[in-house]
Amino acid sequence: MSYKGDFINGRFVKVEKHDGEFKDISPADLSDLVMTVPFRHDHVDEAVVSAKKAYRKWAHTPIENRKEYLLRLKELFMSHEAEIAKAIARDTGKPLWDSTTEAKALASKIDITVNFSSKLIQEEVIPQALPQVDGVIRHKSRGVMAVVGPFNFPAHLPNGHIIPALYAGNTVVFKPSEQTPYVGQLYAELFEKAQFPDGVFNMVQGDGESGRRLISHENVDGILFTGSYEVGLKIKQETMTHYWKILALEMGGKNSTVVWDDADMDKAIYETLTGAYLSSGQRCSGTSRVFVHKKIADNFIERFYQSAKKLTIGHWSENPFMGPLINAAAVEKYIRFQEIANRENCESMMR
């Protein structure tokens, strides 16, 4: 994959004098250098200015016309499904079957948005809102949306923010995760092929400072973020005085499975395994603890243990159940929590 640059005002702009760079190395094979990505912090400003300039015309574009652009993009998502899936697999290490599921979800999001969201943003008449006076509710777009994407679903989760934002008449500046720039670039390429008006969609690669500049920019009207609790909290603190900005922060959780004594044991084992280990457990919706009724606890633990031992781990091209953790920092965190568990005399099931 060759580096093309940031996507600003309808075209790819290569970084000449950079503020830094990072290497996109596949976690599935540390010898697989996907591409080297230079970045410039002032490209964030250029992208926001581009989105701001395009906003008014896009907001006044009839919704049926905006729909046509999205349906054109949907066709590109579908025709490039295999390429998208491979990019996701290579960037994240997720097996190809898992990445393909994510790639398929891109077109589905457009279907859901245009089929079910139209009524939510159409003009609504309120009969007799006042005596002998009908009321009218008109929904207005917000402005420039900053979309900050995660590494675990680098296409699906940003897409889940971007498509509704565009359909509602907003413009977008998208910053992909530093772990998945290949996916971010490919996603922008499809917008280029769909020929959206210049500035309606922009994509900027970068580091944490790039993200900070984006979310704190005075011309950004909303922040749509998926990622860690720590980063989400920083975003909230950084924008505390930016009263005009809307925030949608989707962050990690501490999710539980409860297994009662009358549960279907086969289903309970299956759901707990997939909840805990899909995407190598790197999901905000992942199962991180299980509460089991004491009557069935021993049976559940043994069956869970035996089933978990059969799960395969490997390179994405071999289609295992799961791939590696995303990077060395994630591995170190995993080991650190193991050490905490050992210090606190927790019994290790999986060994």
C-alpha positions as CSV (number, residue, x, y, z in Angstrom):
1,M,0.0,0.0,0.0
2,S,1.5,3.3,-1.0
3,Y,1.0,6.4,1.2
4,K,-1.2,9.0,-0.6
5,G,-1.5,11.7,2.0
6,D,-4.3,13.4,3.8
7,F,-7.7,13.9,2.0
8,I,-8.5,17.6,2.1
9,N,-11.0,19.5,0.0
10,G,-11.7,16.6,-2.4
11,R,-8.1,15.5,-3.1
12,F,-5.1,13.8,-1.4
13,V,-2.5,16.1,-0.2
14,K,0.9,14.7,0.6
15,V,2.8,15.9,3.6
16,E,6.0,17.6,2.6
17,K,7.6,19.0,5.7
18,H,6.3,16.8,8.4
19,D,6.0,17.2,12.2
20,G,6.5,13.5,12.7
21,E,5.8,10.1,11.2
22,F,4.7,6.7,12.4
23,K,5.1,3.2,10.8
24,D,2.0,1.1,10.1
25,I,3.2,-2.4,11.0
26,S,0.8,-5.3,11.0
27,P,0.5,-6.8,14.4
28,A,0.0,-10.2,12.8
29,D,3.5,-10.1,11.2
30,L,6.0,-7.5,12.6
31,S,8.0,-7.7,9.4
32,D,5.0,-6.5,7.4
33,L,5.4,-2.8,7.1
34,V,2.1,-1.6,5.5
35,M,3.3,2.0,5.0
36,T,5.1,4.9,6.7
37,V,2.8,7.8,7.5
38,P,4.2,11.4,7.9
39,F,1.9,14.0,9.4
40,R,1.6,17.7,9.7
41,H,-0.4,19.4,12.5
42,D,-1.5,22.3,10.4
43,H,-3.2,19.9,8.0
44,V,-5.9,19.6,10.7
45,D,-6.5,23.4,10.3
46,E,-6.7,23.0,6.5
47,A,-9.2,20.1,6.8
48,V,-11.4,22.0,9.2
49,V,-11.4,25.1,7.0
50,S,-12.3,23.0,4.0
51,A,-15.2,21.4,5.9
52,K,-16.4,24.7,7.2
53,K,-16.3,26.2,3.7
54,A,-18.3,23.3,2.3
55,Y,-20.9,23.1,5.1
56,R,-23.5,25.7,4.1
57,K,-23.9,24.5,0.5
58,W,-24.0,20.8,1.7
59,A,-26.5,21.6,4.4
60,H,-28.8,23.2,1.8
61,T,-28.4,20.4,-0.6
62,P,-31.8,18.5,-0.8
63,I,-31.9,15.4,1.3
64,E,-32.6,13.3,-1.8
65,N,-29.4,14.6,-3.4
66,R,-27.4,13.8,-0.3
67,K,-29.0,10.3,-0.4
68,E,-27.7,9.8,-4.0
69,Y,-24.2,10.5,-2.9
70,L,-24.5,8.0,-0.1
71,L,-26.0,5.3,-2.4
72,R,-23.1,5.8,-4.8
73,L,-20.7,5.3,-1.8
74,K,-22.6,2.2,-0.8
75,E,-22.0,0.7,-4.3
76,L,-18.3,1.4,-3.8
77,F,-18.3,-0.2,-0.3
78,M,-19.8,-3.3,-1.8
79,S,-17.6,-3.6,-4.9
80,H,-14.4,-3.0,-2.7
81,E,-15.6,-5.3,0.1
82,A,-12.7,-7.8,-0.2
83,E,-10.1,-5.0,-0.4
84,I,-11.6,-3.3,2.7
85,A,-11.6,-6.6,4.6
86,K,-8.0,-7.3,3.8
87,A,-7.0,-3.8,4.8
88,I,-8.7,-4.3,8.2
89,A,-7.1,-7.7,8.7
90,R,-3.7,-6.4,7.9
91,D,-3.9,-3.3,10.0
92,T,-5.5,-5.0,13.1
93,G,-4.5,-8.6,12.8
94,K,-8.1,-9.7,13.0
95,P,-8.9,-12.9,11.0
96,L,-10.3,-12.4,7.5
97,W,-13.7,-13.8,8.4
98,D,-14.0,-11.2,11.2
99,S,-12.7,-8.4,9.0
100,T,-15.1,-9.4,6.2
101,T,-18.0,-9.1,8.7
102,E,-16.9,-5.5,9.4
103,A,-16.5,-4.7,5.8
104,K,-20.0,-5.8,5.0
105,A,-21.4,-3.5,7.7
106,L,-20.3,-0.4,5.8
107,A,-23.0,-0.7,3.1
108,S,-25.5,-1.9,5.7
109,K,-25.1,1.3,7.7
110,I,-26.0,3.4,4.6
111,D,-29.2,1.3,4.1
112,I,-30.2,1.7,7.7
113,T,-29.5,5.5,7.6
114,V,-31.5,6.3,4.5
115,N,-34.3,3.9,5.2
116,F,-34.9,4.6,8.9
117,S,-33.4,8.1,9.6
118,S,-35.3,10.1,7.0
119,K,-38.4,10.6,9.1
120,L,-36.2,11.7,12.1
121,I,-34.9,14.8,10.2
122,Q,-37.9,15.7,8.0
123,E,-40.1,18.7,8.8
124,E,-42.9,17.8,11.2
125,V,-46.2,19.7,11.5
126,I,-47.7,19.9,15.0
127,P,-51.5,20.6,14.6
128,Q,-52.9,23.2,17.0
129,A,-49.6,23.8,18.8
130,L,-51.3,27.0,19.9
131,P,-55.0,27.8,19.6
132,Q,-55.7,28.0,15.8
133,V,-52.0,27.9,15.1
134,D,-50.1,24.9,13.7
135,G,-46.5,24.4,14.8
136,V,-43.6,23.2,12.6
137,I,-40.5,21.4,13.8
138,R,-37.5,21.8,11.4
139,H,-34.3,19.9,12.1
140,K,-31.1,21.7,11.3
141,S,-27.7,20.2,10.7
142,R,-25.0,21.2,13.2
143,G,-21.9,22.0,11.2
144,V,-18.4,20.5,11.1
145,M,-18.2,17.1,12.8
146,A,-14.8,15.8,14.0
147,V,-14.8,12.0,13.9
148,V,-12.0,10.3,15.9
149,G,-11.8,6.6,15.1
150,P,-10.6,3.5,17.1
151,F,-8.3,0.7,16.1
152,N,-10.5,-2.3,16.8
153,F,-13.2,-1.5,14.2
154,P,-11.3,1.0,12.1
155,A,-13.9,1.2,9.3
156,H,-17.3,0.2,10.9
157,L,-17.3,2.5,14.0
158,P,-16.1,5.7,12.3
159,N,-18.6,4.9,9.4
160,G,-21.3,4.7,12.0
161,H,-20.7,8.3,12.9
162,I,-19.8,9.6,9.4
163,I,-22.8,8.4,7.4
164,P,-25.6,9.8,9.6
165,A,-23.7,13.1,10.0
166,L,-23.4,13.5,6.3
167,Y,-27.0,12.5,5.6
168,A,-28.2,15.1,8.1
169,G,-26.3,17.8,6.3
170,N,-23.1,18.1,8.3
171,T,-19.5,18.0,7.0
172,V,-16.8,15.8,8.4
173,V,-13.1,15.7,9.3
174,F,-12.1,12.1,10.1
175,K,-8.9,11.2,12.0
176,P,-8.2,7.5,11.9
177,S,-6.4,5.7,14.7
178,E,-2.6,5.7,14.4
179,Q,-2.7,1.9,14.5
180,T,-4.9,1.7,11.4
181,P,-3.9,4.4,8.9
182,Y,-4.2,2.0,5.9
183,V,-7.9,1.5,6.5
184,G,-8.4,5.2,7.0
185,Q,-6.7,6.0,3.7
186,L,-8.7,3.3,1.8
187,Y,-11.9,4.7,3.3
188,A,-11.0,8.2,2.0
189,E,-10.2,6.8,-1.4
190,L,-13.8,5.5,-1.7
191,F,-15.1,8.9,-0.9
192,E,-12.9,10.3,-3.6
193,K,-14.3,7.8,-6.1
194,A,-17.9,8.6,-5.0
195,Q,-17.2,12.3,-6.0
196,F,-18.7,14.0,-3.0
197,P,-18.5,17.8,-3.2
198,D,-15.1,19.2,-2.2
199,G,-14.7,19.6,1.5
200,V,-17.7,17.6,2.6
201,F,-15.6,14.7,3.8
202,N,-11.9,15.1,4.9
203,M,-9.4,12.7,6.4
204,V,-6.3,13.6,8.3
205,Q,-3.7,11.2,9.7
206,G,-1.8,12.2,12.8
207,D,-0.7,11.7,16.4
208,G,-2.3,12.6,19.7
209,E,-1.5,16.3,19.1
210,S,-3.3,16.1,15.8
211,G,-6.3,14.7,17.6
212,R,-6.1,17.4,20.3
213,R,-6.0,20.2,17.7
214,L,-9.0,18.7,15.9
215,I,-11.3,18.4,18.9
216,S,-10.3,21.8,20.3
217,H,-10.6,23.6,17.0
218,E,-13.0,26.6,17.2
219,N,-14.7,25.8,13.9
220,V,-15.6,22.2,14.9
221,D,-19.2,22.0,16.0
222,G,-19.3,18.4,17.2
223,I,-17.0,15.5,18.3
224,L,-17.9,11.9,17.6
225,F,-15.4,9.7,19.3
226,T,-14.9,6.0,19.9
227,G,-12.1,4.8,22.1
228,S,-10.7,4.5,25.6
229,Y,-12.3,6.0,28.7
230,E,-9.0,7.9,29.4
231,V,-9.0,9.6,26.0
232,G,-12.8,10.3,26.1
233,L,-12.3,12.0,29.5
234,K,-9.5,14.1,28.1
235,I,-11.8,15.2,25.2
236,K,-14.5,16.2,27.7
237,Q,-12.0,18.2,29.7
238,E,-10.4,19.8,26.7
239,T,-13.8,21.0,25.4
240,M,-15.4,22.0,28.7
241,T,-15.7,25.6,27.7
242,H,-16.7,24.9,24.1
243,Y,-20.4,25.2,24.8
244,W,-21.4,25.0,21.2
245,K,-20.0,21.6,20.6
246,I,-22.0,18.4,20.8
247,L,-20.1,15.3,22.2
248,A,-20.8,11.7,21.4
249,L,-18.3,9.7,23.4
250,E,-18.4,5.9,23.0
251,M,-15.9,4.5,25.4
252,G,-14.8,1.2,27.0
253,G,-17.0,-0.6,29.5
254,K,-16.8,-3.3,32.2
255,N,-19.3,-5.7,30.8
256,S,-20.8,-8.7,32.6
257,T,-22.4,-11.9,31.7
258,V,-24.9,-13.4,34.2
259,V,-25.5,-17.2,33.9
260,W,-28.4,-18.4,36.0
261,D,-29.0,-22.0,37.1
262,D,-31.7,-22.6,34.5
263,A,-29.6,-21.3,31.6
264,D,-29.1,-23.2,28.3
265,M,-25.5,-24.3,29.1
266,D,-24.5,-24.7,25.4
267,K,-25.7,-21.2,24.6
268,A,-24.2,-19.8,27.8
269,I,-20.7,-21.2,26.9
270,Y,-20.9,-20.0,23.3
271,E,-22.1,-16.5,24.2
272,T,-19.5,-16.1,26.9
273,L,-16.6,-17.3,24.7
274,T,-17.5,-15.1,21.8
275,G,-18.2,-12.1,24.1
276,A,-14.8,-12.5,25.8
277,Y,-12.5,-13.5,22.9
278,L,-13.8,-12.1,19.6
279,S,-11.3,-9.6,18.2
280,S,-8.9,-10.9,20.9
281,G,-11.1,-9.3,23.5
282,Q,-10.4,-5.8,22.2
283,R,-14.0,-4.6,22.1
284,C,-15.8,-2.0,24.2
285,S,-18.7,-4.5,24.3
286,G,-16.4,-7.4,25.3
287,T,-17.3,-9.7,28.2
288,S,-14.8,-9.0,31.0
289,R,-16.5,-10.8,33.9
290,V,-19.0,-13.6,34.4
291,F,-21.4,-14.2,37.3
292,V,-22.4,-17.8,37.5
293,H,-25.0,-19.3,39.8
294,K,-23.3,-21.5,42.4
295,K,-25.4,-24.5,41.5
296,I,-23.8,-24.7,38.0
297,A,-20.5,-23.0,38.6
298,D,-18.2,-26.0,38.6
299,N,-19.8,-27.4,35.4
300,F,-19.7,-24.0,33.7
301,I,-16.1,-23.4,34.6
302,E,-15.0,-26.8,33.3
303,R,-16.9,-26.6,30.1
304,F,-15.7,-23.0,29.5
305,Y,-12.1,-24.1,30.1
306,Q,-12.4,-27.0,27.7
307,S,-14.1,-24.9,25.0
308,A,-11.6,-22.0,25.3
309,K,-8.7,-24.4,24.8
310,K,-10.0,-25.2,21.4
311,L,-9.9,-21.6,20.2
312,T,-7.3,-21.0,17.6
313,I,-4.9,-18.0,17.4
314,G,-2.9,-17.1,14.3
315,H,-2.2,-15.0,11.3
316,W,-5.3,-13.3,9.7
317,S,-4.8,-15.1,6.4
318,E,-5.2,-18.5,8.1
319,N,-8.6,-17.6,9.4
320,P,-8.1,-18.5,13.1
321,F,-10.7,-17.6,15.7
322,M,-8.7,-14.6,16.7
323,G,-5.5,-12.8,16.0
324,P,-2.9,-10.9,18.1
325,L,-3.3,-7.9,20.4
326,I,-2.9,-4.7,18.5
327,N,0.6,-3.7,19.8
328,A,3.3,-4.1,22.4
329,A,1.6,-1.7,24.8
330,A,-1.6,-3.9,24.8
331,V,0.5,-7.0,25.5
332,E,2.3,-5.2,28.4
333,K,-1.1,-4.2,29.8
334,Y,-2.3,-7.8,29.6
335,I,0.7,-9.1,31.4
336,R,0.4,-6.3,34.1
337,F,-3.1,-7.4,34.9
338,Q,-2.0,-11.0,35.1
339,E,0.6,-10.0,37.6
340,I,-2.0,-8.1,39.6
341,A,-4.3,-11.2,39.6
342,N,-1.4,-13.3,40.8
343,R,-0.5,-10.9,43.6
344,E,-4.1,-10.9,44.8
345,N,-4.2,-14.7,44.9
346,C,-6.7,-15.1,42.0
347,E,-6.9,-18.6,40.6
348,S,-6.0,-18.8,37.0
349,M,-8.4,-20.9,34.9
350,M,-6.6,-20.7,31.5
351,R,-3.2,-22.1,31.8
